[in-house]
């Protein structure tokens, strides 16, 4: 601004003070409005800065209240301070009322600005300091530039100031960024720089609000999931556990906290049907699954998870442990650890020969007997035979014969009919041979069976038919044919 314009502007200011006349050719609208507000507030244009010690004492409290604004704005203030370095300008941050929270800039202008209390803790609202970029931007709720004589108070007219208000995501004014310096070094682009910094700060505030809301929703969802009485397991497209509640961990027998972030098939020994949902895209409802060798069971439903575009992003399974054995008329889903021949590692001639024989056994329908000492991997071979056979899509049902009481083993294997004995379930119940139909039944430690039970089992294996206990006594002349592979193992000859 030329010396002539400065002189004319100074005269316009003096004319307003003396005669209450505004020269609209020289005084811009926002400045004129501010001068009029200052007069109505009885601001003394010729007074000194006065005492601001009371405001300074509240500085730390105000900084505490505006912690988020200061934290978000700090890096941008640093960039602005480096930009104005060496130019006799300083960068200021205020709260929504015009109290200065922080200043950075050249030492020369900082010292001179302190003379008019343009320093941390001071109040630069229009009520206190008259027309100035900070106070006027707060009132106008818009970016403002106040240059030299446009300041209502004479002691501030050595300054040129550019300020813009900071608005939070909810539309509330939360602060102001200002660049002030010697009016003789004014730059017309300063206000644009301030506005760019303010927009960056507002974007960061919006981002933080979104992140805070997402965090709150996540915590709420996590609490909701943990409150389910049923177990819940969610995995992404790679089978990695994204969410599992405590009940789900209990049902599966795994640590729910440690499972998150790991592949489900690595933290859980069984083969969960939910992984097949990811592979095939086929959901399932109210299927019965066997959880472990002890025979614990759960009812499970599995569904796909999709994003807003309909793309599959994972799957979720709900689990409800069953404490009463379910009828085999319901669709059973069995799972045990899936071992294949490539999982059996070794280079010895004996092991390679055993794998060749087992591979041949997988191609036929004959009953397979696996002999070997304890710990030599008989179950691995049984599983590998199943998954290499034409029945690999069927169940692989393992049964520990040594763990079953002699009085129950026959009903467990063959099932029973309605009324066949005291306490028999109404409608009867199918045995393990019926349940394994279409797949493989693995009879572990078959040598621990009594000779009488082995004789009954031999007849079933020879005829490939099974009769439930009590069929003859209740008039059911029904003999069920089964179509599955039978694999037995024993450490006895």
C-alpha positions as CSV (number, residue, x, y, z in Angstrom):
1,X,0.0,0.0,0.0
2,X,1.4,3.4,-1.0
3,X,2.3,6.2,1.4
4,X,-0.5,8.3,-0.1
5,X,-3.2,5.6,0.5
6,X,-1.8,5.1,4.0
7,X,-2.2,8.8,4.6
8,X,-5.7,8.9,3.2
9,X,-6.6,5.9,5.3
10,X,-5.3,7.5,8.4
11,X,-7.4,10.6,7.8
12,X,-10.5,8.4,7.2
13,X,-9.9,6.8,10.6
14,X,-9.4,10.2,12.3
15,X,-12.6,11.5,10.5
16,X,-14.6,8.7,11.9
17,X,-13.3,9.2,15.5
18,X,-13.9,13.0,15.3
19,X,-17.1,13.3,13.2
20,X,-18.5,9.7,13.2
21,X,-18.3,9.8,9.3
22,X,-17.3,6.8,7.3
23,X,-15.6,7.3,4.0
24,X,-16.9,4.2,2.1
25,X,-14.3,4.8,-0.7
26,X,-11.5,4.0,1.7
27,X,-13.0,2.0,4.5
28,X,-13.9,-1.6,3.5
29,X,-17.2,-3.0,4.6
30,X,-16.0,-5.5,7.3
31,X,-13.7,-2.8,8.8
32,X,-16.5,-0.2,8.8
33,X,-18.8,-2.6,10.6
34,X,-16.1,-3.4,13.1
35,X,-15.4,0.3,13.9
36,X,-19.1,0.8,14.6
37,X,-19.2,-2.3,16.9
38,X,-16.1,-0.9,18.7
39,X,-17.8,2.4,19.3
40,X,-20.9,0.7,20.7
41,X,-18.6,-1.3,23.0
42,X,-16.9,1.9,24.2
43,X,-13.5,0.7,23.1
44,X,-11.0,3.5,23.6
45,X,-9.1,4.0,20.3
46,X,-6.4,6.1,21.9
47,X,-5.9,4.0,25.1
48,X,-3.0,1.7,26.0
49,X,-3.1,-2.1,26.1
50,X,-3.7,-2.1,29.8
51,X,-3.1,-4.9,32.3
52,X,-3.6,-8.5,30.9
53,X,-2.1,-10.4,33.9
54,X,-5.5,-11.8,34.9
55,X,-5.8,-13.4,31.4
56,X,-2.2,-14.7,31.5
57,X,-2.9,-16.5,34.7
58,X,-5.6,-18.5,33.0
59,X,-3.4,-19.4,30.0
60,X,-2.6,-23.0,31.2
61,X,-6.2,-23.7,31.9
62,X,-7.2,-22.5,28.4
63,X,-4.4,-24.6,26.8
64,X,-5.7,-27.6,28.7
65,X,-9.2,-27.0,27.5
66,X,-8.0,-26.6,23.9
67,X,-5.6,-29.6,24.0
68,X,-6.9,-31.2,20.8
69,X,-6.8,-27.9,18.8
70,X,-3.3,-27.2,19.9
71,X,-2.1,-30.8,19.2
72,X,-3.7,-30.8,15.7
73,X,-2.6,-27.3,14.8
74,X,1.0,-27.6,16.1
75,X,2.6,-29.1,12.9
76,X,0.9,-26.6,10.7
77,X,1.9,-23.7,12.9
78,X,5.5,-24.9,12.6
79,X,5.3,-24.9,8.8
80,X,3.9,-21.4,8.8
81,X,6.6,-20.2,11.3
82,X,9.3,-21.5,8.9
83,X,7.6,-19.9,6.0
84,X,7.6,-16.4,7.7
85,X,11.0,-16.8,9.2
86,X,13.2,-13.7,8.6
87,X,10.3,-11.5,7.5
88,X,9.3,-9.7,10.8
89,X,6.1,-11.7,11.1
90,X,4.7,-14.1,13.7
91,X,2.1,-16.9,13.7
92,X,-0.6,-17.0,16.4
93,X,-3.2,-19.5,17.5
94,X,-6.2,-18.4,19.6
95,X,-9.3,-20.0,21.0
96,X,-12.8,-19.2,19.9
97,X,-12.9,-16.1,22.2
98,X,-9.7,-14.5,20.9
99,X,-7.4,-15.5,23.8
100,X,-3.9,-16.2,22.4
101,X,-2.8,-19.8,23.0
102,X,0.6,-19.9,21.3
103,X,3.0,-17.7,19.2
104,X,5.9,-18.5,17.0
105,X,7.9,-16.0,14.9
106,X,10.9,-13.7,14.5
107,X,12.3,-12.3,17.8
108,X,12.2,-8.7,16.6
109,X,8.4,-8.6,15.9
110,X,7.7,-10.8,19.0
111,X,9.4,-8.2,21.3
112,X,7.6,-5.3,19.7
113,X,4.2,-7.1,19.7
114,X,4.6,-7.7,23.5
115,X,4.3,-3.9,23.9
116,X,0.7,-4.1,22.8
117,X,0.2,-7.4,24.5
118,X,0.2,-9.5,21.3
119,X,1.4,-12.4,23.3
120,X,0.2,-15.7,24.8
121,X,-2.6,-15.3,27.3
122,X,-3.8,-11.9,26.0
123,X,-7.4,-11.2,24.9
124,X,-7.6,-10.0,21.3
125,X,-11.4,-9.9,21.0
126,X,-12.9,-6.7,19.5
127,X,-14.3,-5.9,22.9
128,X,-10.8,-5.7,24.3
129,X,-8.5,-4.7,21.4
130,X,-10.9,-3.1,18.9
131,X,-10.8,-3.9,15.2
132,X,-8.1,-6.5,14.5
133,X,-7.9,-9.6,12.3
134,X,-8.3,-12.1,15.2
135,X,-11.3,-10.4,16.9
136,X,-13.0,-9.4,13.6
137,X,-12.6,-12.8,12.1
138,X,-14.4,-14.3,15.1
139,X,-17.3,-11.9,14.8
140,X,-17.5,-12.2,11.0
141,X,-16.8,-15.9,11.0
142,X,-14.8,-15.4,7.9
143,X,-11.2,-14.7,6.9
144,X,-10.1,-11.1,7.5
145,X,-7.2,-8.9,6.7
146,X,-6.7,-5.7,8.8
147,X,-3.9,-3.4,7.7
148,X,-2.3,-0.6,9.5
149,X,-4.8,2.3,10.1
150,X,-7.7,-0.1,9.7
151,X,-7.0,-1.2,13.4
152,X,-9.4,0.7,15.6
153,X,-6.9,1.3,18.3
154,X,-4.0,3.5,17.4
155,X,-1.3,1.5,19.2
156,X,-2.0,-1.5,16.9
157,X,-1.7,0.4,13.6
158,X,2.0,-0.6,13.1
159,X,0.6,-4.1,12.4
160,X,-0.8,-5.8,9.4
161,X,-2.7,-9.0,10.3
162,X,-4.4,-11.8,8.3
163,X,-6.6,-14.3,10.2
164,X,-9.1,-17.1,9.5
165,X,-11.4,-18.9,11.9
166,X,-11.1,-22.6,12.5
167,X,-14.4,-24.5,12.4
168,X,-14.8,-28.0,13.8
169,X,-16.8,-30.8,12.0
170,X,-20.0,-29.8,13.8
171,X,-19.8,-26.2,12.6
172,X,-18.5,-24.7,15.8
173,X,-15.8,-22.0,15.8
174,X,-13.0,-23.4,17.9
175,X,-10.1,-21.1,17.2
176,X,-8.3,-18.7,14.9
177,X,-5.0,-18.8,13.0
178,X,-3.4,-15.3,12.5
179,X,-0.2,-14.0,10.9
180,X,0.8,-10.6,12.1
181,X,3.8,-8.4,11.4
182,X,5.1,-4.9,10.5
183,X,2.7,-3.4,8.0
184,X,5.6,-2.1,5.9
185,X,6.4,-5.8,4.9
186,X,2.8,-6.7,4.0
187,X,2.3,-9.5,1.4
188,X,-1.1,-9.8,-0.4
189,X,-0.7,-13.6,-0.4
190,X,-0.5,-14.0,3.4
191,X,-4.3,-14.4,3.9
192,X,-4.4,-17.2,1.3
193,X,-1.6,-19.0,3.2
194,X,-3.5,-18.7,6.5
195,X,-6.7,-20.0,4.9
196,X,-4.8,-23.0,3.5
197,X,-3.4,-23.8,6.9
198,X,-6.9,-23.5,8.5
199,X,-8.4,-25.9,5.9
200,X,-5.7,-28.4,6.6
201,X,-6.4,-28.2,10.4
202,X,-10.1,-28.5,9.8
203,X,-9.6,-31.6,7.6
204,X,-7.5,-33.2,10.4
205,X,-10.2,-32.4,13.0
206,X,-12.7,-34.1,10.7
207,X,-10.5,-37.1,10.3
208,X,-10.0,-37.4,14.1
209,X,-13.8,-37.1,14.6
210,X,-14.4,-40.0,12.2
211,X,-11.6,-42.1,13.8
212,X,-13.0,-41.4,17.3
213,X,-16.5,-42.4,16.1
214,X,-15.2,-45.5,14.5
215,X,-13.3,-46.4,17.6
216,X,-16.5,-45.9,19.7
217,X,-18.5,-48.0,17.3
218,X,-15.8,-50.7,17.3
219,X,-15.8,-50.7,21.1
220,X,-19.6,-50.8,21.2
221,X,-19.7,-53.7,18.7
222,X,-17.0,-55.5,20.5
223,X,-18.9,-55.2,23.8
224,X,-22.1,-56.4,22.0
225,X,-20.3,-59.4,20.4
226,X,-18.7,-60.3,23.8
227,X,-22.2,-60.2,25.3
228,X,-23.6,-62.9,23.0
229,X,-24.5,-66.1,24.7
230,X,-23.6,-67.9,21.5
231,X,-20.1,-68.2,20.2
232,X,-19.1,-66.0,17.2
233,X,-16.2,-66.3,14.9
234,X,-15.6,-64.0,11.9
235,X,-12.8,-64.4,9.4
236,X,-11.6,-62.5,6.4
237,X,-11.1,-63.8,2.9
238,X,-7.8,-65.3,3.9
239,X,-9.2,-67.2,6.8
240,X,-7.6,-64.9,9.4
241,X,-9.7,-64.4,12.5
242,X,-11.1,-60.8,12.6
243,X,-13.3,-61.3,15.6
244,X,-14.1,-64.0,18.1
245,X,-16.0,-63.6,21.3
246,X,-15.1,-65.2,24.6
247,X,-17.9,-67.8,24.3
248,X,-16.6,-68.7,20.8
249,X,-13.2,-69.3,22.3
250,X,-14.7,-71.5,25.0
251,X,-16.6,-73.6,22.6
252,X,-13.6,-74.2,20.3
253,X,-11.2,-74.6,23.2
254,X,-8.9,-71.8,22.1
255,X,-7.7,-68.4,23.5
256,X,-10.0,-65.9,21.8
257,X,-7.6,-62.9,22.4
258,X,-4.6,-64.7,20.9
259,X,-6.7,-66.1,18.0
260,X,-7.4,-62.6,16.5
261,X,-5.0,-61.8,13.7
262,X,-4.1,-65.5,13.0
263,X,-5.3,-68.0,10.6
264,X,-8.2,-70.0,12.0
265,X,-6.8,-73.3,10.8
266,X,-3.5,-72.5,12.7
267,X,-5.0,-71.8,16.1
268,X,-7.8,-74.4,16.0
269,X,-7.0,-78.0,15.4
270,X,-10.3,-78.8,13.7
271,X,-11.5,-77.9,10.2
272,X,-14.1,-75.3,10.6
273,X,-17.0,-75.3,8.0
274,X,-16.7,-71.5,7.9
275,X,-13.5,-71.8,5.9
276,X,-15.4,-73.8,3.3
277,X,-17.9,-70.9,3.1
278,X,-15.1,-68.6,2.1
279,X,-13.9,-71.1,-0.6
280,X,-17.3,-72.1,-2.0
281,X,-19.5,-69.1,-1.2
282,X,-22.2,-71.6,0.1
283,X,-23.7,-70.6,3.4
284,X,-25.1,-73.1,5.9
285,X,-27.8,-73.1,8.6
286,X,-28.2,-75.1,11.8
287,X,-25.6,-77.7,11.0
288,X,-24.3,-80.0,13.7
289,X,-20.5,-80.1,14.1
290,X,-18.3,-82.3,16.2
291,X,-15.9,-80.2,18.2
292,X,-13.3,-82.7,19.4
293,X,-12.7,-86.4,20.0
294,X,-14.6,-86.3,23.3
295,X,-17.7,-86.0,21.2
296,X,-18.7,-82.4,22.2
297,X,-21.0,-81.0,19.6
298,X,-22.3,-77.6,18.5
299,X,-24.9,-76.3,16.2
300,X,-23.5,-73.8,13.7
301,X,-24.7,-71.4,11.1
302,X,-22.3,-69.7,8.7
303,X,-22.9,-66.7,6.5
304,X,-20.8,-64.5,4.1
305,X,-19.9,-61.0,4.9
306,X,-20.1,-58.4,2.2
307,X,-19.1,-54.7,1.8
308,X,-21.3,-51.9,0.5
309,X,-20.4,-52.9,-3.1
310,X,-21.6,-56.5,-2.5
311,X,-18.0,-57.9,-2.6
312,X,-17.3,-60.8,-0.2
313,X,-15.0,-59.6,2.6
314,X,-15.2,-62.6,4.9
315,X,-17.6,-64.9,6.7
316,X,-19.1,-65.3,10.2
317,X,-20.1,-68.4,12.1
318,X,-22.4,-68.6,15.1
319,X,-21.9,-71.6,17.5
320,X,-24.2,-73.0,20.2
321,X,-22.8,-75.9,22.2
322,X,-25.2,-78.9,22.3
323,X,-25.4,-80.7,25.6
324,X,-27.9,-83.3,24.4
325,X,-26.9,-85.7,21.5
326,X,-28.8,-84.7,18.3
327,X,-30.4,-87.1,15.9
328,X,-28.4,-88.0,12.9
329,X,-31.4,-87.0,10.8
330,X,-30.0,-83.4,11.1
331,X,-27.3,-82.6,8.7
332,X,-24.0,-83.4,10.4
333,X,-20.7,-81.6,9.7
334,X,-17.7,-83.4,11.0
335,X,-14.2,-82.2,11.2
336,X,-10.9,-83.3,12.4
337,X,-7.4,-82.1,11.6
338,X,-6.9,-82.5,7.8
339,X,-3.6,-84.3,7.2
340,X,-2.6,-85.3,3.7
341,X,0.3,-87.4,2.4
342,X,2.5,-84.3,1.8
343,X,2.2,-83.5,5.5
344,X,3.9,-86.8,6.4
345,X,7.6,-85.8,6.1
346,X,10.5,-88.2,5.9
347,X,13.0,-89.8,3.5
348,X,13.5,-93.2,5.0
349,X,12.7,-96.2,2.8
350,X,10.3,-97.6,5.4
351,X,8.3,-94.4,5.5
352,X,8.2,-94.0,1.7
353,X,7.0,-97.6,1.4
354,X,4.3,-97.0,4.0
355,X,3.1,-94.0,2.1
356,X,3.0,-95.9,-1.2
357,X,0.9,-98.7,0.4
358,X,-1.4,-96.1,2.0
359,X,-1.9,-94.3,-1.4
360,X,-3.0,-97.6,-2.9
361,X,-5.4,-98.2,0.0
362,X,-7.0,-94.8,-0.7
363,X,-8.0,-96.0,-4.2
364,X,-10.0,-99.0,-3.0
365,X,-13.0,-99.7,-0.8
366,X,-11.4,-102.3,1.4
367,X,-11.2,-101.9,5.2
368,X,-7.7,-100.7,6.1
369,X,-5.9,-101.9,9.3
370,X,-2.9,-99.7,10.4
371,X,-0.5,-101.3,12.8
372,X,2.3,-99.5,14.6
373,X,3.7,-98.4,18.0
374,X,2.1,-95.5,19.8
375,X,3.3,-92.1,18.5
376,X,4.3,-93.3,15.1
377,X,1.7,-91.3,13.2
378,X,-1.1,-93.8,12.6
379,X,-3.8,-91.1,12.7
380,X,-1.9,-89.1,10.2
381,X,-1.9,-92.0,7.7
382,X,-5.7,-92.6,8.4
383,X,-6.4,-88.9,7.6
384,X,-4.2,-88.9,4.6
385,X,-5.9,-92.0,3.2
386,X,-9.3,-90.3,3.7
387,X,-8.4,-87.1,1.9
388,X,-6.8,-88.9,-0.9
389,X,-9.8,-91.1,-1.5
390,X,-13.0,-90.5,-3.5
391,X,-14.8,-89.9,-0.2
392,X,-12.7,-86.9,0.8
393,X,-15.7,-84.6,0.7
394,X,-17.5,-86.8,3.2
395,X,-17.0,-86.8,7.0
396,X,-13.8,-88.2,8.6
397,X,-15.1,-89.5,11.9
398,X,-12.5,-90.7,14.5
399,X,-13.6,-92.9,17.4
400,X,-11.4,-93.9,20.3
401,X,-12.6,-97.4,21.1
402,X,-10.4,-97.6,24.2
403,X,-12.2,-94.6,25.7
404,X,-15.7,-96.0,25.4
405,X,-17.2,-98.2,28.2
406,X,-17.9,-101.7,27.1
407,X,-21.6,-101.3,27.9
408,X,-22.0,-98.3,25.5
409,X,-19.7,-99.2,22.6
410,X,-22.3,-101.2,20.7
411,X,-25.0,-98.5,20.8
412,X,-22.4,-95.9,19.9
413,X,-21.3,-97.8,16.8
414,X,-24.5,-99.3,15.6
415,X,-27.2,-97.0,17.1
416,X,-30.4,-98.1,18.8
417,X,-34.2,-98.2,18.1
418,X,-37.0,-96.6,20.1
419,X,-37.6,-98.5,23.4
420,X,-34.7,-100.9,22.9
421,X,-33.6,-100.4,26.5
422,X,-34.4,-98.3,29.6
423,X,-33.5,-94.7,29.0
424,X,-33.4,-95.1,25.2
425,X,-34.1,-91.8,23.3
426,X,-37.6,-91.6,21.8
427,X,-37.3,-92.3,18.1
428,X,-33.9,-94.0,18.6
429,X,-30.5,-92.8,17.6
430,X,-28.2,-93.6,14.8
431,X,-24.7,-94.9,15.4
432,X,-21.3,-93.8,14.2
433,X,-21.5,-96.1,11.2
434,X,-24.6,-94.3,9.9
435,X,-23.1,-90.9,10.7
436,X,-20.0,-91.6,8.7
437,X,-21.9,-92.7,5.7
438,X,-20.2,-91.3,2.5
439,X,-16.9,-90.7,4.3
440,X,-14.5,-92.6,6.5
441,X,-14.9,-94.0,10.0
442,X,-11.6,-94.3,11.9
443,X,-11.6,-96.8,14.7
444,X,-8.7,-96.0,17.0
445,X,-7.2,-98.6,19.3
446,X,-9.5,-101.3,18.0
447,X,-7.4,-103.9,19.7
448,X,-8.8,-102.7,23.1
449,X,-12.3,-104.0,22.2
450,X,-13.5,-107.2,23.7
451,X,-13.4,-110.3,21.5
452,X,-17.2,-110.5,21.6
453,X,-17.5,-106.9,20.3
454,X,-14.8,-107.5,17.7
455,X,-16.9,-110.4,16.3
456,X,-19.9,-108.2,16.0
457,X,-17.9,-105.5,14.3
458,X,-16.4,-108.1,11.9
459,X,-19.9,-109.1,10.7
460,X,-20.8,-105.4,10.0
461,X,-17.5,-104.9,8.0
462,X,-18.1,-108.1,6.0
463,X,-21.7,-107.5,5.1
464,X,-21.5,-103.7,5.0
465,X,-24.9,-103.4,6.6
466,X,-25.7,-102.4,10.2
467,X,-28.8,-103.0,12.4
468,X,-29.6,-100.8,15.2
469,X,-29.9,-102.4,18.6
470,X,-33.5,-103.5,19.3
471,X,-34.6,-103.7,15.6
472,X,-35.9,-107.2,15.9
473,X,-37.6,-106.8,19.3
474,X,-39.6,-103.8,18.1
475,X,-40.5,-105.3,14.8
476,X,-38.3,-103.1,12.6
477,X,-36.8,-105.4,10.0
478,X,-34.5,-102.7,8.9
479,X,-30.9,-103.1,8.1
480,X,-29.1,-100.0,6.9
481,X,-26.4,-100.3,4.2
482,X,-23.5,-97.9,4.6
483,X,-21.1,-96.7,2.0
484,X,-17.9,-95.5,3.7
485,X,-14.3,-96.4,4.1
486,X,-13.4,-98.1,7.4
487,X,-9.9,-97.5,8.8
488,X,-8.7,-99.2,12.0
489,X,-5.5,-98.8,13.9
490,X,-3.9,-100.6,16.8
491,X,-0.6,-100.9,18.5
492,X,-1.3,-104.6,19.2
493,X,-0.9,-107.6,17.0
